[in-house]
Amino acid sequence: MSVRLADVEAVRPLLADVVERTPLQHSRWLSSKAGYQVQLKCENLQRTGSFKIRGAYVRIARLSPEERALGVVAASAGNHAQGVALAASLLGARATIFMPDGAALPKVAATRGYGADIQFAGTGVTEALVHARAFAERTGAVLIHPFDHEDILAGQGTVGLEIIEQLPDVRTVLVPLGGGGLAAGISLLRERRPDVKVVGVQAESASAYPGSLAAGHPVAGVMGQTMADGIAVAEPGVVPFEVIRDQLDDVLTVSEDSMSTALIGLLERAKMLVEPSGAAGVAALLDDPSRFEGPVVPVLSGGNIDPLVLLDVIRHGLSAADRFMRLRVRFTDRPGELMRLLTDLASMQVNVLDVAHDREAEGLGVREVEVSVNVATRGPAHRAEVVERLPQLGHRVV
């Protein structure tokens, strides 16, 4: 391997006064569900809101004065952008960040606030990276790759060292896995602690690592839609792939429902604001706690989430947990029918969120109306009760 644990240990003095030693927080909620101790590694509380500052700072700090004078360039939709921008600012280098068109405004504002020059290019990070490479070739600026460099892995690996120091009896670490920089860096801890299992977790619809590991080399995966944009990487990096192939114990995938449910749980029970990709490890734990040996540490890799996206994810998570439901009910369009429906819902302790009328839905009879009602329920049992009771009360649920 090109990166060893000694490389991680060597960069710790560089980061001593730069990054936070983020807390390891015991979760009673997850420990109760799992039947063993679960502690959360809270990189969502790191400077810039994610672990990315660790690797970015090491990479830029190790540039020569001549290289730093030419500036640095990166491509990112958010977390890497902020890490590079802050690191460059602290080290006196000019940073140019290429962000995709339509990047979340809070992330754009935060990146600009750290002093970076922002240019918009392409519809995704892959296209933005093409423009960043061209900028580097044109200007001499050094490209700071988000995961495919030895210094990046060494910086991210300091998360793993902190975990085994904060919880010496840890047995499993669950790490969100995208390009592989964080998972590869953390997995280097196994040189010192071979008894600790490190498991990477990818989004089911954007998982390039299972196919790459089967092929024995990085291959591009088919990228579907996912809320976990922070780990939606089409092809693993060459440098992290080598480490992951040799050191990672397993790679799991989790669904969109699992990630949104985990995010809701972290908000409600752990009081942690985490982006969907940062909740991937918790999602894997909730999917099958028996799969892991405790104590388990899921890494909350980041907390930078657009408030508008958060609203969508919360609604998705509530629906996945059977706590949100949309009912479509048809009845004769006459006074009192809607009130009867709302009264019956109230009698079942259902909270009505909004109501919409549709008098032109396909299949409606003369003087009929279809009403869409968004409601909040208390969980699967309550939802099942509502679905069963409404027809018994004379309501025609579509």
Long-range contacts (C-beta under 8 A, 24 or more apart in sequence): 1-242, 1-243, 1-246, 1-247, 2-150, 2-239, 2-242, 3-150, 3-153, 3-154, 3-157, 3-184, 3-185, 3-188, 3-239, 3-243, 4-188, 4-191, 5-157, 5-188, 5-189, 5-191, 5-192, 7-150, 7-153, 7-154, 7-157, 7-188, 8-153, 8-154, 8-157, 8-158, 8-160, 8-161, 8-185, 8-188, 9-161, 10-154, 11-58, 11-151, 11-154, 11-155, 11-158, 12-158, 12-161, 14-57, 14-58, 14-61, 15-54, 15-57, 15-58, 15-155, 15-158, 18-47, 18-53, 18-57, 18-87, 18-90, 19-46, 19-47, 19-53, 19-54, 19-57, 19-158, 20-45, 20-46, 20-47, 21-162, 22-46, 22-159, 22-162, 24-162, 24-163, 24-166, 24-167, 24-297, 25-270, 25-272, 27-269, 27-270, 29-265, 29-269, 29-270, 30-265, 30-269, 30-270, 30-282, 30-285, 30-286, 30-298, 33-285, 33-286, 33-289, 34-285, 34-289, 34-292, 34-294, 34-296, 35-289, 35-294, 36-289, 36-293, 36-294, 36-295, 36-296, 37-294, 37-295, 37-296, 38-285, 38-294, 38-295, 38-296, 38-297, 38-298, 39-166, 39-167, 39-170, 39-295, 39-296, 39-297, 40-270, 40-272, 40-282, 40-297, 40-298, 40-300, 41-159, 41-162, 41-163, 41-173, 41-297, 41-298, 41-299, 41-300, 42-272, 42-300, 43-159, 43-278, 43-299, 43-300, 43-301, 43-302, 44-272, 44-273, 44-274, 44-275, 44-278, 44-300, 44-301, 44-302, 44-303, 45-303, 47-86, 48-79, 48-82, 48-83, 48-85, 48-86, 48-110, 48-114, 48-304, 49-79, 49-82, 49-110, 49-302, 49-303, 49-304, 50-79, 50-82, 50-83, 50-230, 50-278, 50-301, 50-302, 50-303, 50-304, 51-156, 51-159, 51-182, 51-299, 51-301, 51-302, 52-79, 52-80, 52-82, 52-83, 52-84, 52-146, 52-302, 53-82, 53-83, 53-86, 53-87, 54-83, 54-155, 54-156, 54-158, 54-159, 55-83, 55-147, 55-149, 55-151, 55-152, 55-153, 55-154, 55-155, 55-156, 55-181, 55-185, 56-80, 56-83, 56-84, 56-86, 56-87, 56-144, 56-152, 56-155, 57-83, 57-86, 57-87, 57-90, 57-91, 57-155, 58-151, 58-152, 58-154, 58-155, 59-87, 59-144, 59-149, 59-151, 59-152, 59-155, 60-84, 60-87, 60-88, 60-91, 60-93, 60-142, 60-144, 61-87, 61-91, 62-151, 63-93, 63-142, 67-142, 68-92, 68-93, 68-142, 69-93, 70-139, 70-140, 70-141, 70-142, 71-95, 71-96, 71-139, 71-141, 71-142, 72-96, 72-141, 72-142, 72-143, 72-144, 73-97, 73-98, 73-132, 73-135, 73-136, 73-139, 73-141, 73-142, 73-143, 73-144, 74-98, 74-132, 74-143, 74-144, 74-145, 74-146, 75-99, 75-125, 75-128, 75-129, 75-131, 75-132, 75-146, 76-125, 76-128, 76-146, 77-103, 77-104, 77-107, 77-124, 77-125, 77-128, 77-229, 78-103, 78-104, 78-107, 78-111, 78-229, 78-230, 78-304, 79-107, 79-230, 79-302, 79-304, 80-144, 80-146, 81-107, 81-111, 81-116, 81-118, 82-107, 82-110, 82-111, 82-114, 82-304, 84-116, 84-144, 85-111, 85-112, 85-114, 85-115, 85-116, 86-114, 88-114, 88-115, 88-116, 89-114, 89-115, 89-116, 94-141, 96-132, 96-135, 96-141, 98-122, 98-128, 98-129, 98-131, 98-132, 98-135, 99-128, 100-124, 100-125, 100-127, 100-128, 104-306, 104-308, 104-309, 105-306, 106-304, 106-306, 106-307, 107-304, 107-306, 110-304, 126-234, 145-237, 146-179, 146-181, 147-178, 147-179, 147-180, 147-181, 147-182, 147-184, 147-233, 147-237, 147-239, 147-240, 148-179, 148-181, 148-237, 148-238, 148-239, 148-240, 149-239, 150-239, 152-181, 152-185, 152-239, 153-181, 153-184, 153-185, 153-188, 153-239, 153-240, 153-243, 154-185, 155-185, 156-181, 156-182, 156-184, 156-185, 156-186, 157-184, 157-185, 157-186, 157-188, 157-189, 158-185, 159-185, 159-186, 159-299, 160-185, 160-186, 160-187, 160-188, 160-189, 160-198, 161-189, 163-189, 163-297, 163-299, 164-189, 164-192, 164-193, 164-196, 167-295, 167-297, 169-295, 170-196, 170-295, 170-296, 170-297, 171-195, 171-196, 171-197, 171-292, 171-293, 171-294, 171-295, 171-296, 172-196, 172-197, 172-198, 172-199, 172-292, 172-293, 172-294, 172-295, 172-296, 172-297, 173-197, 173-198, 173-199, 173-296, 173-297, 173-298, 173-299, 174-199, 174-201, 174-280, 174-281, 174-282, 174-284, 174-285, 174-292, 174-296, 174-297, 174-298, 174-299, 175-199, 175-200, 175-201, 175-281, 175-299, 175-301, 176-200, 176-201, 176-202, 176-228, 176-230, 176-231, 176-277, 176-278, 176-280, 176-281, 176-299, 176-301, 177-201, 177-202, 177-209, 177-231, 177-244, 177-251, 177-280, 178-202, 178-230, 178-231, 178-232, 178-233, 178-277, 179-233, 179-236, 179-237, 179-240, 180-209, 180-233, 180-236, 180-237, 180-240, 180-241, 180-243, 180-244, 181-237, 181-240, 182-299, 182-301, 183-240, 183-244, 183-248, 184-239, 184-240, 184-241, 184-243, 184-244, 184-247, 184-248, 185-240, 185-243, 186-299, 187-243, 187-244, 187-247, 187-248, 188-243, 188-247, 190-247, 197-249, 197-250, 197-292, 197-293, 198-247, 198-248, 198-249, 199-248, 199-249, 199-250, 199-251, 199-252, 199-284, 199-292, 200-244, 200-248, 200-250, 200-251, 200-252, 201-251, 201-252, 201-253, 201-254, 201-280, 201-281, 201-283, 201-284, 202-231, 202-251, 202-252, 202-253, 202-254, 202-280, 203-227, 203-228, 203-231, 203-232, 203-253, 203-254, 203-256, 203-259, 203-277, 203-280, 204-253, 204-254, 204-255, 204-256, 205-256, 206-231, 206-232, 206-233, 206-234, 207-251, 207-253, 208-233, 208-234, 208-235, 208-236, 209-236, 209-244, 209-251, 210-251, 210-253, 212-236, 212-241, 213-244, 213-245, 213-251, 216-245, 217-241, 226-256, 226-276, 227-256, 227-259, 227-260, 227-276, 227-309, 227-312, 227-313, 227-316, 228-259, 228-275, 228-276, 228-277, 228-280, 229-276, 229-277, 230-275, 230-276, 230-277, 230-278, 230-301, 230-302, 231-277, 231-280, 232-277, 252-284, 254-280, 254-283, 254-284, 254-287, 255-283, 256-316, 257-316, 257-320, 258-283, 258-284, 258-286, 258-287, 258-320, 259-283, 260-313, 260-314, 260-316, 260-317, 260-320, 261-286, 261-317, 261-320, 261-321, 262-286, 263-313, 263-314, 263-317, 264-314, 264-317, 264-318, 264-321, 266-300, 267-314, 272-300, 272-303, 273-303, 273-305, 274-300, 274-302, 274-303, 274-305, 275-302, 275-303, 275-304, 275-305, 276-305, 276-313, 277-301, 277-302, 278-302, 278-303, 318-376, 321-379, 321-380, 322-377, 322-379, 322-380, 322-383, 323-376, 323-377, 323-378, 323-379, 323-383, 324-374, 324-375, 324-376, 324-377, 325-374, 325-375, 325-377, 325-383, 325-386, 326-372, 326-373, 326-374, 326-375, 327-372, 327-373, 327-374, 327-375, 327-386, 327-390, 327-397, 328-370, 328-371, 328-372, 328-373, 328-397, 328-398, 329-370, 329-371, 329-373, 329-390, 329-395, 329-396, 329-397, 329-398, 330-361, 330-364, 330-368, 330-369, 330-370, 330-371, 330-396, 330-398, 331-368, 331-369, 331-371, 331-395, 331-396, 332-367, 332-368, 332-369, 333-359, 333-367, 333-368, 333-369, 334-367, 338-371, 341-371, 341-373, 341-395, 344-389, 344-390, 344-393, 344-395, 345-373, 345-375, 345-386, 348-382, 348-385, 348-386, 348-389, 349-378, 349-382, 350-375, 350-376, 350-377, 350-382, 350-386, 351-375, 351-376, 351-377, 370-398
